Amino acid sequence: MAGFSTCDVPSEVWTRFYHGEWQEVKDKYFDPPALKNFDQFEHKYDEHICTPADMDLALKRMAESLHNPWTKYTSKAEKEAKDDQARLGLVPGGFELAPAGAGQFKIEFIHYGSPAQKSDLREGDIVKSINGKDLSSLTLAQARALETGQSGDTMQVEAEHNGASESVSLPLAATPDEKIESRMLAGDVAYVRLPDFRDEARIDDFIQTLDDLEKKTPGGLKGLVLDLRNDPGGNLPNAVTVASLFLPSDNMIVAKQYVRSFDPAAKDGLKEKDLQATSAHGMTNNGKFVDENLVLKLRKLPLSLLVNGSSASAAEVVTGALKDNGRATIVGSHSFGKGVGYKTDHLPTGGALGITEMKYLTPSGYDLNGRGISPDVPVEAKPGSTNDEQLRAALTALQQGR
C-alpha cells in the first residue's frame, strides 16, 4: 500500500495501538451518521503497520476519512518540525490557509498582533502566491509550509479581495505573547480585549481587570466594550464563566450541547444538555470566589461586543449567548463559525490525535458551525485605516442605548 514500509510480519504492538485509537474515534466522534463507513478502517491497515511511521500514517488516513478539520492526527515528527521553527528563527506571517475550491486557498484565520493582522489582508481573501510561489498546484500542507519565514525578512503575499488583486508586504517579526488590554473611553466606558479563553488563569486576569476598572472609576463604570476580535477561543467552561458574568442567573448560554452517548434512549446516539448562567452568589473561577457585587454590577452594565471573522469557538459561545439573550449589541463582522468542540489525546508515541467530541446550539437554537454569527451592527474594518471604525461603532451603540 502506497506510503507504507514493506515487511513480512506486521508489528502486533503498533497494529494493536492503531486499533485502540480507531475505537476512541468510533466511540467519541460527535457525528454518528458520519461513521457509517468508518468500520472499513478498523482492519484496513493490519498488514501494513510495520513501524511507528506506518502507524502514524494509518492514524492520519483514518482521521482524514471523516473530512472534519478538528479531527486529525499529528505525528511526533510533525510536532517537532513545528517546534523547530522558533529555533531556526522562523516566525509566522499570522494567517492560516484553508482550501477554497480547486487550486485555491483562502485566509481562514488571522492572529491578533501578527504581521497579517496589521496589514490589508482579511479573512476570506484568496491567496494566489507567497514570495512568488504560485499556490495553485500545491497541496494544503505545502501551502501552509509557506506561512512562515525568517524573522526580519519581508513576506510578499499576492491576494485577491472581492475580485481585485493586491500585493501585500508583511515585515516578519515574532508576535508577542498576548495580554488582556484595557483602557477607559469617553463617558466612563471601559474597553477590554480578551485574547482567548485558554485557561482559568486567563479568566482570573479578565475578572480582576474588570474589578480594577470599576473601582478606579469615580461613580463606577457606565458601560463596557468587550473586544473578542481575533479571539480563537479555548475551553467551553471558561466561556460559560465569562457569559455568566453578564447574564442573569438561569439565562441560557448554550441551548443544546450534544455529546456521544450509548444510552439506547439517546436520539441519534447523542446526549444533550443545556448550559445556563450560574448564580452570582458563590460563583467561582480557578478555585476562588468571584465578588458577588461585581457580578451583579456587570449583569446590569450596558455592553457592546466586538467580533470579526477570526472570533471563534469559545468566543462564539459568549457572542451567541449575549446576542440571543438581548444582553449586548454585537458589532463588527461575521464570526468564524466553529460550533464544535474537540479533545486532543497526547499519545505515548509523541503524536497527538484530536477528536471532535461535541457540538452545540446557541440559546435561540441556532447552529453556527460553518456559518458564524452575524453582528447586530455590521462594520467592516478598513484596511490601512488608523481609526478603529468598529470600536467607534461599538461606543456609539452604547451611547445610543441600543
Secondary structure, 3 states (H helix, E strand, C coil): CCCCCCCCCCCHHHHHHHHHHHHHHHHHCCCHHHHCCHHHHCCCCCCCCCCHHHHHHHHHHHHHCCCCCCCEEECHHHHHHHHHHHHCCEEECCEEEEECCCCCEEEEEECCCCCCCCCCCCCCCEEEEECCEECCCCCHHHHHCCCEEECCCEEEEEEEECCEEEEEEEECCCCCCCCCEEEEEHHHEEEEECCCECCHHHHHHHHHHHHHHHHHCCCCCCEEEEECCCCCCECHHHHHHHHHHHCCCCCEEEEEEEEECCCCCCHHHEEEEEEECCCCCCCEECCEECCHHHHHHHCCCCEEEEECCCCCCHHHHHHHHHHHCCCCEEEECCCCCCCEEEEEEECCCCCEEEEEEEEEECCCCCCCCCCCCCCCEECCCCCCCCCCHHHHHHHHHHHCCC
